[in-house]
Amino acid sequence: MATPIPSCSSPSTPSLVHSPTIPQPPTPNATSTSPPPRLIRLPSNKRKPKPSDQTPAPWAEKKGVVSVDYDKGKHLVSSEVKGIGKDEIPAKYRLRVEGSLRQHDWSVSQVAARVMRLKKWEEVDGVLNCWAGRFARRNFPLLIKEIASTGSIDHAVHVFKWMKNQKNYCASKDIYVMMIRLHARHNHIDQARGLFFEMQEWRCKPDAEIYNALIHAHARVGHWRWAINIMDDMLRAAIPPSRTTYNNIINACAIPGNWKKALEISKKMTENGIGPDIVTHNTILSAFKKGNQHTRALAYFDLMKERNIHYDQFTLSIVIHCLVKLGQYGKAVDIFKSMKDNGSKIRPDVVIYSSIMHCYSLCGQVENCEKVFNMMQAEGLKPNIVSYNTLLGAYASHGMHVEALKIFNLIKRNGLIPDIVSYTSLLNAYGRSGQPEKARETFDIIKKEKIKLNRVCYNALIDAYGANGMLTDAVDVLREMEREGIEPDAVSISTLLASCGRCGELVKIESILSAAQARGVELNTVVYNSAIGSYMSTGEYEKAVQLYYSMREKGDMPDTATFNILINGAYKLGKYEESLKFVDDMKNLSVPLSKEVYSSLICAYSKQGKLQEAESLFSSMKCSNCSLDVITYTAMIHTYCVQGKWENAWNLFKEMEAEGIEPDPVVCSLLMGALNKGSQPKKVLQLVDLMREKNVPLNQSSTFEIISACSILRDWRTACNIIEHIEPTLSTISVGTLNQLLFFIGKSGKIDTMMKLFHKIMVCCPTVNLSTYSIVMKVLLADGKWRKCIEVSLSLSPSLWIKFLHLILYSFVCCSIVHKVCPVSSLLWLLSSFFHKILFLLQFKCSLYNFPCRY
């Protein structure tokens, strides 16, 4: 069937429409026919309605449709477009469909639903040819709109192809706008550009909406040069660009991070008399964000507030993202809390919740990250895959594989599909928790699910093997990565170098560096830092320094992390003078001193006994822009503790608390040791109360110092409370600390409490030494508890009876003299038990060496 090419207007139609004329009645005596006089009407004052002001026809309106299934307890709300039915189509086509059983009077929504159910595109013609409404050309834009709203580009393309083969088809701007936007949604730029030229071949002149749709298509993929050229074509066609046009072009510059060009277009937009709106400001902020200009974004936001420009959720989400990138976590949380206030008009959405979760994840506050996630669900917001991945990544960074697996299973239960980020986070969780086998199983599952592996996933598996000292398996993963066509990057090489440092493989460090250069991997600062750190961890100071100087010779500038590794490594190896020399290099290279470098330098001065230098360095750190943290305060408090200045250490701890810095177990144990040495046990107990308020956990050192303070003050109640806190972690506490606690409780007269603790120690700590039995038995015999002493002695192994025989016999004799209650029969029974145990031990030893025993 020949396909005619219809046009919107006939070529013979004039471009200007003449004013209407009123015909005059003919004159009877007229000899010649003259044209009637032309009347000129004055223009009307009525404004021509805009397309947006015109209400759609009843057949083009969307009507709500509600269906309720009482049996299943479900209801479905949808909208339906009726379109032009069989009764309203032209008469010449109405006769063809009235008597036919194959022609159905479907609505536009019903036709779109039937098309969307098709799986084979060849059957589209069969469905559409049975639709009576195809003879009304005004149904075609409605049908394209319904199918385009579903996002299925394949169905839309085939339906559009069918439309162009219909005799009554007329090229419409509405159809081409919707098709160009649909192609833009799928980033099909060439097809969108082809439709633009095709509509001109069909004599359909593009307007501002068509140009904006095409500019938007190029903006989505960041083709800002193409977008600017299209706007130039738009100006040559005498079509003035609108605010939407400029916003699309600014967005095209913002996606690749070209913030300078975005500002230039914004300035040009203002010069042309078009004022920016909130979309313009948000797009410029997005350009700063994509271009890593986070400080400029915050300055632009402050300018918006000064000029009283209204901002929305998208604005605040960009600001929170920039604050997190700059490490200003407190300000980001403050903005989030202000949005949570009851008087706030802007409520946080899923994106903002995810950003705050990422903020807490970077700070290491996994509990707060989980609280924000639960708060988001309590607000009625449905988490997306980014929210789940953020929480999953927070658990993975701390090696919490059990919690990470729960979130991973929760993603599946809630109907979401885990992506490569979800699997990589779970793999990383197993690697951080010391389970490389399960990390490998997760990696194999990714292959089985046919998810495309990327470089990040391989690097996570390399790190899982390398962190557990399995260097050979890590190298095998690197080779497998190369076989799959994925080239290793600097992160892969640095991960292998860090594994060499953990395993002590000095030879492989050099071979990995040479192999990376042979594969064309650029050795950047991160790779050099890993290699220098590996040399330092194995004690090869000279090689680390040699690599540092070769790094500078090749033009790779060291950063703050490089000098931190060098200074900290030299300090740990006892080379204090060498560690101070690297500070001069930092000053010469204009590398800013970080808080980690300050802490390492303070520790180096502390080891040398240079208290004044450490204090001056700490004071200069306060004056600089470097923020103090608990590690820096710990280093300075340790310096005071070494010098025996507990008062200065206590005052510095109070200053840290006033600055809002939360203490950790390390600084608390250091301060407790200094207070005990300075005869200040009461302050130790004050510090214990502070640790309880701040929920600071106890470690071995702090537990030992608390027990020592309780022993000095004879405060057995506090010691008994300490037992309740350390019961879950008895297996991790040293035997010396437990012995001191047993001795103090026994000396306080709390024999029952001591015996309960002793039995718990016997269950939890299998490596109890002789001193523990000795302390318990001496305390029992000193208090006259000879029966309990017998119970303890019976729990001894035969090999320990010989060492405690003199203690047992001596204690029984002392008890019989002092208390006069020790029966002889019990003593004889105890001696017989002892000889039976000795005989058993001899028989066991003889059986080991096949030596005959006659006893």
MARGU-747026 format. One record per residue: x, z negated, y of N, C-alpha, C in turn. Coordinates in steps of 0.2 Angstrom, whole numbers, plus 5000, padded with zeros to 4 digits. Last residue first. Layout:
BEGIN
XZYXZYXZY;...
// end
This chain:
BEGIN
526645504748526245444750525445454749;527445604744527245554739526845504741;527445774748527345704751527045664746;528445914748528045864744528045804748;528346044760528745984758528345934754;527846154768527846154760528346094757;527746134781528346154779528446154771;526446094782526646144786527246174783;526345984774525946044772526146104776;526945884782527245904776526945974773;526045864793526745894794527045924788;525045814786524945874789525545904790;525545694781525345744776525245814779;525845634793526345644789526145704784;524445614798524945654802525545674798;523945524789523645594789524145634793;524745414792524845444785524545514785;524345384804525045404804525145434797;523045344802523145404806523845434805;523245234794522945294791523045354795;523845154804524245174798523945234795;522745134812523345164815523745194809;521845064804521645124807522345164809;522644944803522444984797522245054799;522544904816523244914813523144964807;521144874818521544924822522144944819;521044774808520644834807520944894811;521844674814522044704808521644764806;521044654826521744674827521944704820;519844604821519844674824520544704825;520344494815520044544811520044614814;520644414826521144434822520944494817;519744434841519744414834520344444831;520044374857520244424853520244404846;519844264865519244294862519444354858;520744214874520544174868519944204865;521244254886520444254886520244214879;522644234885522344224891521544204890;522944264871523244204875522844184881;522244384868522144324864522444254867;522744464878522044444878521944384874;524044484874523944454880523144424881;523844544862524244474862524044444868;523344664866522944614861523244544861;524344724873523744704877523344654872;525344744864525444694869524844674873;524744834856524844774853524944724858;524544944865523944914862524144844859;525844964869525344944874524744914871;526445004857526744944860526244924866;525745124854525645064850525845004853;525745244861525345184864525345124860;526545324854526745314861526345254864;525845324842526545294842526745274849;524745394845524645324844525345294844;524845534847524845494853524845414852;524645594835525345604838525345554844;523345564832523845534829524545534832;522345554848522545594842523145554839;521145434853521845464853521945504847;520045364851519945434853520545474854;520445234849520145274843520045344845;520645194862521245204858521045244852;519345184867519845234870520445244865;518945074859518545134859519045194862;519844974864519844994857519545064856;519344954877520044984875520145004868;518144904874518144974877518845004876;518644774870518244824865518244894868;519344724881519744744875519344794870;519244704895518844744892519144774886;520044634905519844594898519344634894;520544694915519944664916519644634910;521744744909521844694915521144664916;521144834900521544774898521644724903;520744934909520244894904520544834902;521944974915521344944919520844904915;522645024904522844964908522344934912;521745124900521845074895522145014899;521845214911521245184909521345124904;523245244912522845214917522245184915;523445304899523845244901523445204907;522645414899522545364894522845294897;523345484910522645474911522445414906;524645504905524545454911523845434912;524645594895524645524893524545484899;523345724900524045704898524045624897;522145844896522245774899522945744896;521645974894522345964895522445894898;520245994895520545984888521245964888;519045934905519745954905520145934898;517745904901517845964905518645984905;517845794893517445854891517645914895;518645704899518845724893518445784890;517945694911518545724911518745744904;516845614907516745684909517345724910;517445504903517145544898517045614900;517945454916518445474911518145514905;516745434922517145484925517645504920;516245324915515845384915516245444917;517245234917517245264911516745324910;517045214931517745234929517645264922;515845154931515945214934516545254932;516145034924515645084921515745154924;517044974932517244994926516845044923;517444944947516844984944517045014938;518444874952518044834948517444874945;519444944959518844914963518344874959;520244984949520444924953519944894957;519445094945519545044941519744984944;519545174956518845154955518945094950;520945204956520645164962519945144960;521145264944521445204945521145164951;520345384945520145334940520445264942;520945444956520345424957520145374952;522245474950522245424956521445404957;521845564940522145494939522045444944;521345674948520945634944521145564942;522645704954522045684958521545644954;523345744942523545694946523045664951;522645854937522545794933522845734938;521645954949522245934946522245864942;520146034946520545984950521145964946;519446124938519846154943520346104947;518546044931519046084927519546114932;517645994940518145954937518745984934;516646044948517246084948517846034945;515445964947515446034945516146074944;515945844953515845854946515745924943;516245824966516745864962516545864955;515145754971515245814974515745854969;515145634964514545674963514745744966;516445584968516345604961515745644960;516145544981516545604980516545624973;515445434980515045494982515445554981;516445344976515945364971515545424973;517145344988517445374982516945384976;516245274996516445344997516745374991;516345154989515645184989515845264991;517545094990517445124984516745164984;518745075001518045105001517845134995;519945025004519544994998518845014999;520745095012520245065015519845025010;521645155003521945115008521345075011;520745224995521145174992521445124997;520245315004519745265001520145214998;521345395006521045355012520645305009;521545454993522045404996521745365002;520345524993520445464988520945424990;520645615002520045575003520145514999;521745684997521845645003521245595004;521145744986521745694985521745654991;520245834992520045774987520545724986;521145914999520645875003520445814998;521745974988522145934993521745894996;520746044981521045994978521445944983;519246054992519746084988520246024985;517546064997518146024995518646064991;516746165009516846145002517546105001;515746125022516446155021516546125014;514546105029514546135023515146165021;514546035041514746105041514746135035;514245905036513845935041513946015041;515445885028514745885025514245915030;516445885037516445935032515745935029;516145765044516045835048516045885043;516445675035515745675037515645745041;517745695034517345705028516645715030;518245645046518245715045517845735039;518045515044517645545049517645625048;518945485035518245485033517845515038;520045505043519945555037519245545035;519945405052519845475054519745525048;520345305043519645305046519445375048;521745315040521245335035520545335038;522945335047522345345051521845365045;524345345045524045275044523345285048;525045465045525045425052524545365051;524645515033525345495034525445455041;523345535035523545485030524245465031;523445635044523145575046523245515041;524045745037524345715043524045645045;523045765027523745735025524045705031;521945805035521945745032522545715029;522445925040522345875045522345805041;522546005028523145985031523045935036;521146005024521645965020522245955024;520646075035520446005034520845965030;521246205033521446165039521146095039;520646235021521346235021521546185027;519246245022519546185018520246175019;518846275039518846295032519246245028;517846265054518446245050518346275043;517246385066517046345060517746325056;517346375083517646405077517546355071;516846325095516346355090516646395084;517746255103517646335104517146365099;517646135097517246145104517246215105;518446145086517746135085517346145092;519646165093519446215089518646215087;519746035098519746095103519446155099;519945965087519345955091519246005096;521146005083520646015079519946005083;521945965093521946035093521346055088;521845825091521645855097521545925097;522545815079521845795079521545825085;523845865082523445905077522745885078;524245765091524145835093523745875089;524245655082523745655087523645725090;525145685072524545685070524045685076;526545745071526245725077525445735075;527545785061527245715061526845695067;527945915060528345865065528045795065;526945955051527645955049528045915053;525845955060525845905054526545905051;526146045069526045975071526145935065;526046165061526646145064526646075067;524646155057525246145052525846125055;524146185069524046125066524546105061;524546325069524746275074524646205072;523846375058524546385059524846335064;522546345061522846315055523546325056;522346435072522346355073522646325067;522346555065522846535071522846465072;521346545057521946555054522546535059;520146535065520346475061521046485058;520646625080520246615074520446555071;520646695097520846645092520346635086;520846855103520346805101520646755096;521846915115521746905108521346845107;522146935128521446955126521346945119;523146785133523046855132522246865129;523146645134523046685140522946755139;523246615120522646595124522546635130;524546655118524046685115523346675118;525246565126525246635128524746675125;525046455118524846455125524746525127;525846495107525046475106524746475113;527046495112526746555109526046555109;527246365116527246415121526946485119;527246305103526746285108526746345113;528346365097527746375094527146365099;529346315105529246385105528546405102;529246175102529146205109529046275109;529646175089528946155091528846185098;530546225078530546245085529746235087;530746215064530746155068530746165075;530746325056531346315059531346255063;529346325052529846315047530546305050;528846355065528646295062529246275056;529146485067529446435072529346365068;528346545057529046555057529446495061;527046505061527346485055528046485055;527046585073526946515074527246485067;527146715067527646695071527646615072;525846715060526546725056527146695061;525046715071525046655066525646655062;525346835078525446765081525446715076;524846925069525546915070525746855074;523546895069523846885062524646885064;523146935081523146865080523446845073;524347055088523647035085523746955083;525147125101525147075096524447055094;525247305103524947235105524947185099;526647395106526147375101525847315102;527647455113527047435117526447425112;528947455108528447515107527747505110;529447345113529747405115529247465114;528647245107528647255114528947315116;529047265093528347275095528247285103;530447235094530147305092529447315094;530347105096530547145101530447215100;529747065084529347055090529647095095;530747075075530247125075529847125081;531546955076531747015079531247075079;530846865069530746855076531046925079;531246895056530546905058530446895065;532546855056532446925056531646935058;532446715057532746755062532546825062;531946695044531546675050531846715056;531846725029532246755034531846755041;531046675019531546635022531946665027;530046755014530646765010531246715014;529046735023528946705016529646705012;529546805034529446735035529346695028;529546935030530146905031530146825031;528146955028528546955022529246925024;527746935042527446885037527946885030;528447045048528546975050528346925045;527847155040528647145041528747065042;526547145042526747145035527547125035;526447155056526147095053526447085046;526947285058527347225060527047165057;525847355052526547365050526947305052;524747315060524747295053525447305050;525047375072525047305072525047285064;526047525067525447485071525547415070;527347645070527047585066526547555071;527247815070527247755074526947695070;528147935063527547895062527647835065;529348005064528848015070528247975069;530347985056529948045055529348055060;530947865061531347925061530847985060;529947775056530047785063530447855065;530247775043529547795045529547815053;531447735042531347805040530647825043;531247595045531647635050531547715048;530447555034530247555041530547595046;531347575023530747625024530447615031;532247475027532447545027531847595027;531347365025531647375031531847445032;531247375011530647375015530847395022;532447365006532147425005531547435010;532747225010533147285012532847345012;531847155002531747155009532147215012;531047134989531547194991531447194999;530047054984530647024986531247074989;528847104981529347104975529947074978;528247104993527947064988528447054982;528947205000529047135002528747084997;528547324993529247294993529347224995;527247324997527447314990528147294989;527347335011527047275008527147265001;527847465011528247415014527947345011;526747535005527447535002527847475005;525747515015525647485008526347485004;526247565026526147495026526047475019;526347705022526947665024526847595024;524947725022525347735016526047695017;524547705036524247665030524647675024;525247805042525447735043525147695038;525447945031525347915037525547845037;525948075023526148005023526047975030;524948195017525248165023525348095022;525248275002524848225005525248195011;525848374995525648395002525248335005;526448344983525748364983525448384990;527648294987527648354983526948384983;527248174993527548224997527548294993;526848104981526348114986526648174991;528048094974527448134971526948154976;528748004982528948074981528448124979;527947894981528047924987528247994987;528047874967527347884970527447914977;529447844966529147904962528447924965;529447724973529847784975529547844972;528647644964528547644971528847714974;529247644952528647684953528447684960;530247544953530447614952529847664954;529647424954529947454960530147524959;528347344949528647414947528947444953;527547234951528247224951528647284949;526147234951526447234945527247234945;525947234965525647184961525947174954;526547354969526747284971526547224967;525847444962526547434960526747374963;524647434970524647414963525347404960;525047484982524847414982524847394974;525147624978525747584980525647504980;523847654975524347654969524947614971;523347644988523047604983523547594977;524047744994524147674996523847624991;523447854988524147844987524347774989;522147854991522347854984523047834983;522247865005521947805002522147794995;522747995007523147935009522947875006;522048084993522248075000522648015001;522048204980522048134982522248134990;520748334978521448314980521548244982;519848374965519848334971520548314972;519848444953519848484959519848444965;519948374941519248394944519248434950;521248354941520948404936520248424938;521348244950521648314951521348364947;520748144943520448164949520748234951;521548134932520948154931520548184937;522648074939522748144936522048174935;522047954943522347994948522348074945;521847894931521247914935521447964940;523147874927522747924923522147944927;523547774936523847844937523447894933;522747674931522647694938522947764939;523347654919522647674919522447704926;524547594923524547664919523847694920;524247474930524547534934524447604930;523347354930523347414925523547474929;523247244939523847264936523847314931;522047244945522047204939522747214935;522047334955522047264957522147214951;522147454948522747424951522647354953;520747474943521347464939521947434942;520147474956519947424951520447414946;520747574962520847514965520647454960;520247684955520947674955521147604958;518947674958519147654951519847644951;518947704972518747634970518947624963;519447834971519847784974519647714972;518247894966518947894962519347844965;517447874977517247844970517847844966;518047954987517947874987517747844981;517948084983518548054983518547974983;516448094972516848114978517548074977;515448174960515948124962516248144968;513748204959514348234961514848184963;512848154945512948144952513648174954;512548154931512648224935512648214942;512448044924511848064928511948124932;513648044919513148064914512448074918;514448004929514548074926513948094922;513947874931513947924936513947994934;514347824919513647834920513547884926;515747814921515547864916514747874917;515747714931516047784932515747834927;515347604923514947634929515147704931;516447594915515747614912515247634917;517347554924517447624920516747644917;516947434927516947484932517047554929;517047374915516347384917516347434923;518447364915518147404909517447414911;518847284926518947354926518647394920;518447154932518147184926518247264927;518747084944519247084938518947104932;517947094955517847034950518247034944;518247214960518447154964518347094960;517647304950518347304951518647234955;516247274952516647254946517347254946;516147324965516047254963516347224957;516447454964516847414968516747344966;515247494957515947504953516447454957;514347464966514347434960514947434957;514747564976514747494978514747454971;514547684969515247664971515247594973;513147684967513547674961514247654963;512847694981512547634977513047624971;513347814984513547754988513347694984;512647904977513347894975513647834979;511047824975511547884977512247864975;509647784966510247764968510747824969;508047814972508547834967509247814970;506647694972507147734975507647754970;505647614966505547684967506047724970;506047484964505647504970505547574971;506847484953506147464952505747474958;508047534959507647574954506947554953;508447424967508347494970507947534965;508547324958508047324962507847394965;509747364952509147364948508547364952;510547324963510547394960509947404956;510347194964510147234969510147314967;510947154952510247134953509947184959;512247184954511947224949511147204950;512647094964512647174965512247214960;512546974958512146994963512047064964;513647004949513046984946512446994951;514747024957514547084953513847064950;515546994970514946964967514547014963;516647034977516647034970516046994966;516447054990516646984988516746974980;516047184991516647164995516947094993;514847174984515447204981516047184984;513947114994514147084987514747114984;514047225003514247155005514347114999;513447334996514147334998514447265000;512147284995512547294989513347294990;511747295008511747225004512247234998;511947435010512247385014512347315011;511047485001511747495000512147455004;509747445006510047414999510747424998;509847515018509747445018510047415011;509847645013510447625017510447545017;508647665007509247665003509847635006;507547545016507747615013508347605009;506247415015506947435015507147505013;504847415025505147435018505847455019;504247275034504647335034504947345027;503647145035503247205032503647275032;504447045037504147075043503747135041;505047015025504446975027504146995033;506047115025505447115020504847075022;506847055034506547125035505947135031;507246935028506846935034506447005036;508046985018507346945016506946945022;509047025026508747075021508047045019;509446915032509246965036508847015032;509946845021509446815025509046875029;511046925017510446915012509846895016;511846895028511646965026511046965022;512146765026511746785032511446855031;512846765015512246735015511846755020;514046835018513546865014512846835014;515046855030514446815029513946845025;516046945033516146905027515546855026;515947025044516146955045516246915039;515347135037516047145040516347075041;514047085035514547105029515247105031;513547065048513747005044514147025038;513447205050513847165055514047105051;512547255041513247275041513747235045;511447185046511747165039512447195038;511347255058511447185058511747155051;510947385053511547375057511747295057;509747355046510347375042510947365046;508947325057509047275052509747295048;509047445064509347395067509447335062;508247525054508947545056509347485059;507047465054507447465048508147475049;506847385070506647425064507147425059;506347255081506847285077506547325071;505347285095505447245089505947285085;505147265112505447305107505647265101;504547165119504147225118504447275113;504646995117505047055117504547115115;504146865115503946905121504346975122;504646815103503946835103503746875109;506246885098505846845102505146865102;506946985092506546945088506146895091;507747035102507247075100506747035095;508646925103508246945108507646985106;509346945091508946885091508446895097;510047065093509547065088509047005089;510847025103510347075105509847075100;511646925096511246905102510646955103;512347015087511846965084511346935090;513147075096512647115092512147075089;513946975101513447005106512947045102;514646935089514146885092513646925097;515447045086514847035082514346985085;516347155092515947105096515347085092;517047255086517147185083516847135087;516747385089517247345093517347275091;515747405079516347445079516847405083;514747325084515047305078515647345077;514447385096514647325097515047305090;513947505091514547505095514847435096;512747465085513247495081513947495085;512047415096512247365091512847395087;511847535103512247485106512447435101;511047605094511647635095512147575098;509947515094510247525088510947555089;509447525107509747465105510147475098;508947665107509547645111509847575109;507947655097508547695096509147675100;507047565104507347545098508047585096;507347595122506947585116507347565110;507347575140507647595133507147575127;507147625157506847595150507247625144;508147585169507947635165507747605158;508747515180508047495177507747555173;510047525183509547575187508847565184;510647435175510647425182510147465186;510347485163510047425164510047415172;511247595163510547605162510147545164;512447535164512247575170511447585169;512547485151512547435157512247475163;512647605144512047565143511947515149;513947645148513347685150512647645149;514647545142514647555150514047595152;514447575129514247505132514147515139;515047695128514347695127514047625130;516347665131515947705136515247705135;516647595119516747565126516347605131;516547695110516147645110516147605116;516847835106516947815113516447755114;516747915095517147855094517247825101;515848025095516448035098516947975098;514647965091514948005087515648025089;514447885103514447855097514847895092;514247975113514847925114514947895107;513148045108513748075109514348035109;512247935109512347965102513048005103;512147935123512347875119512647895112;511448055125512148045127512447985124;510248025118510748085116511448075118;509747935126509947915120510347965116;509548005138510047955138510247935131;508548095133509248125136509748065136;507548015130507848055125508548085127;507147965142507447915138507847955132;507648095154507148055151507548005146;508248175169508348155162507848105160;507548295179507748235178507848215171;507948445186507648415180507948345178;508748515195508148485197507748455191;509948555192509448605192508748575193;510748445192510848485198510248535198;510348395180510148355186510248395192;510948485171510248475171509948445177;512348465174512048525176511248525176;512448335168512548345176512248415178;512248375155511748325158511848335166;513348455153512648485152512148435156;514348355154514348415158513648445159;514048265144514048245151513948305156;514348355133513648325134513548305141;515648375135515248435136514548405137;516148245131516248275138515848335139;515748225118515448195123515548215130;515648295104515848325110515548295116;515148255092515548205095515848235102;514348345085515048345083515448295087;513148295091513248295084513948295082;513148325105513248255103513448255095;512948455107513548435109513748365106;511548455103512048505099512748485101;511048375113511048355106511548395102;511148455123511548395124511548365117;510148555119510848575120511348515120;509048475119509248505112510048525113;508948445132509048385127509248415121;508648565138509248535139509448475134;507448595132507948635131508648605132;506648495137506748495130507348535128;506548525150506948465149507048465141;506748705150506448645152506848585150;507348855158507448805153507048735155;506348995162506648935165506748885159;506649155159506249095156506649035158;507249275161506849245166506349195164;508149315152507449335151506949305156;509249245156509249315157508549345156;508949125151508949135158508949205160;509049155137508449125140508349135147;510449175136509949235135509249215138;510849045139511049095144510549155143;510348985128510048965134510249015139;511249045118510449055118510149035124;512448985122512349055123511549075123;512248855119512248875126512148945127;512148865105511548845109511548855116;513348915101512848955100512248935104;514048795105514248855109513648905108;513548695096513448695103513548755107;513148675082513348735085513248735092;512648565075513148555080513448615082;511548575067512148575064512748575068;510548555077510548505071511148515067;510648655086510848585088510948545082;510148765080510848765081511048695082;508748725081509048735074509848735075;508648715095508548655091508848665084;508648845098509148805101509148735096;507448885092508048915090508648875092;506548805099506548795092507248825089;506748855112506848785111506948775103;506248995110506948975112507148905111;504948965108505348995103506048985104;504548905120504448865114504848895108;504749005129505148945130505148905123;504449155119504349115125504849055125;504749325113504849255113504749215120;503449445110503949425115504049345114;503349545097503049485099503649455104;503649665091503349665097503049605100;504249655079503549655079503249655085;505549635084505349705081504649705080;505449505088505449555093505349625090;505349445075504749435079504849485085;506749465071506149495068505549495072;507449375079507549455080506949485077;507049255073507049265080507049345082;507349265060506649265062506549285069;508749255061508449325058507649325060;508849125064509049175069508749245067;508449065052508049055059508249105064;509449115044508749135043508249125049;510549045049510549125049509849145048;510248915047510248935054510249015054;509548805038509548875037509648915044;509248665038509848695041510048765039;507948625036508448635030509048665032;507448635049507448565045507948565039;507548765052508048715055508048655052;506548815045507148835043507748785046;505448755052505548735045506248755043;505648815065505748745064505848725057;505348945061506048935063506148855063;503948925057504448955052505148935055;503448885069503348845064503948865058;503649005077503948935079503948895073;502949105070503649105070503949035073;501649055072501949065066502649065066;501549065086501449005083501749005076;501649195089502149155091502149085087;501149325077500949265081501549225083;500749475072501249435073501049385079;499349495062499549505069500149455070;498449565048499049525051499249545058;497649645041497349615047497849565050;498349685030498149735035497949705042;499749595024499049605025498849645031;501049575023500849625019500049635020;501249455030501549515033501249575029;500849365020500449375026500649435029;501849355011501149385009500749405015;502849295018502949365016502349395014;502249175019502449215025502549285024;502349135006501649135009501749185016;503649125004503249175000502649185003;504049025014504349095014503949145010;503348915009503148945016503449015016;503948884997503248904997503048945003;505248855001505148914997504448934997;505148745009505248805013505148865008;504148615011504348655006504448725009;503648525020504348535020504548585014;502348505023502548475017503348485016;502148575035502148505035502348465029;502048705030502648685033502748605034;500748715026501248715021501948695024;500048695038499948655032500448655027;500548805045500648745048500548685042;500148915038500848905038500948835041;498748895040498948895033499748885033;498648915054498448855051498748845044;499049055055499448995058499248925055;497949115047498649115045499049065049;496649105053496849065048497549055046;496549215061496649155064496749095059;496249325053496949315055497049245058;495249325040495249305047495949285049;495449355027495149415031495149395039;495649245020496249285022496049345026;494549175016494749165023495349205025;494349195002493949235007494249225014;495649204991495349164996495049215001;496249274981495649254979495249214985;497549294986497049354986496349334984;498149174984497949194991497449254991;498449184970497949124973497749144980;499249294969498649284965498149234967;500349264977499849324979499149314975;500949164969500649154976500149204978;501549194958500849184957500549164964;502949204960502549264959501849254959;503449074960503249104967502849164966;502848944950503149014950502949054956;502248834953502948824951503248894951;500948774963501248824959501948814958;500448674972500448654965500748714960;500448734984500948684983500948664975;499248814983499948844983500448794981;498248714983498348754977499048794977;498548664996498648614990498648664984;498148775004498848745004498948704998;496848785001497248834999497948814999;496348665006496248674999496748734997;496648685020496948625016496948635009;495748785022496448795023496848745019;494348795010494648775017495448795017;493748935001494148875001494248855009;492749024994492649005001493048935002;493349154984493149084985493249064992;493049284974493249264981492949194982;492649324962493349304962493549274969;491349364963491449304960492149274960;490649454976491149444972491249374969;489749464987489549474980490049474975;490549434998489849404997489649404989;491649515001491749444997491049414995;491249625007491649635001491749564997;490549585018490149625013490549625006;491549535026491049495023490649525017;492249635032492549605026492049555023;491349685041491549735037491949695031;491149565049490549585045490849635040;492449435050492149495052491649525047;491949265045492449325045492049385048;491049165044491249185051491749235051;490749135031490149155035490449175042;491949095025491649155023491149185028;492749005038492549015032492249085031;494248955046493649005047493449015040;494648775044494748845045494148885046;494848635040494348685037494548755038;495948525036495848575040495448625037;496048355033495848415030495748465036;496948205028496648245033496548315030;496648055018497048115020496648155025;496847915009496647935015497048005017;496247834995496647894997496347915004;496247684985495947734990496447774993;495947604970496347634974495947674979;495447544958495547504964496047534969;494947614947495747594947495847554953;493647614950493847594944494547574944;493447664963493347594962493547564955;494247764973494147754966494147684964;493847854987493947784984493847784977;494447955000494147944994494347884990;494248025016494347955012494047965006;494848125028494448125022494648065018;494748175045494948135040494548135034;495148345051494648295050494848245044;495848435063495948405057495448345056;495148595069495348525070495448495063;494848725068495548715068495648635068;493448735070493748755063494448745062;493248695083493048645078493348665071;494848725092494148745090493948705084;495648605102495648655097494948665095;495648595120495448565114495448615108;496948625131496348655128496248615121;498048565136497448535139496848565135;499048635131499048565128498348535131;498948755137498848755130498748685128;498148725153498748735149498548735141;496848815162497048755158497748775154;497148855179497048885172497348825167;496248775192496848785188496748805181;495248855204495248815198495948835194;495248925215495548865216495648825209;495349105213495049045212495448985213;495749225226495949185220495549125219;494449345231494949295232495149255226;494349515226494049445225494649395227;493949665232494549615231494249545231;493249815226493149755229493749705227;493349985230493649935226493549865230;492050115229492450065233492750005229;492150235217491750185220492250145224;492750405219492750335216492450285220;491650545221492150495224492150435220;491050695217491150625214491750595217;490150795229490750775225490750705223;488950795234489150855231489850845227;487550695234488250695234488450765231;486250665235486450725239487250725238;486050545228485750605225486050665229;487350435223486950465229486650535227;487350315210487550375213487150395219;487750135213487350185211487450255214;489450075210488950085215488450135212;490249935200490050015201489450015205;491449825205490649835204490449905205;492949785196492549825201491849825199;494249665193493649705191493349735197;495949705195495449665197494749695195;497149735181496749755188496149705189;498549665175497849675174497449685181;500149735171499649695176498949715174;500549815161500849745161500449705166;499449915152499849895157500049825158;499549975135499149925140499649915146;500150055127499850085133499550045137;500649975117501049995122500750035128;499549835114499649905113500149925119;500149675108499849715114499949795113;500549635096500149595100499849625105;500449755083500849725088500349675092;500849795065500349785071500749755077;501349905055501649855060501249845066;500649925039500749945046501049885050;501249975024501149905028501249925035;500350055011500750055017500649995021;500450004994500050005000500450005006;
// end
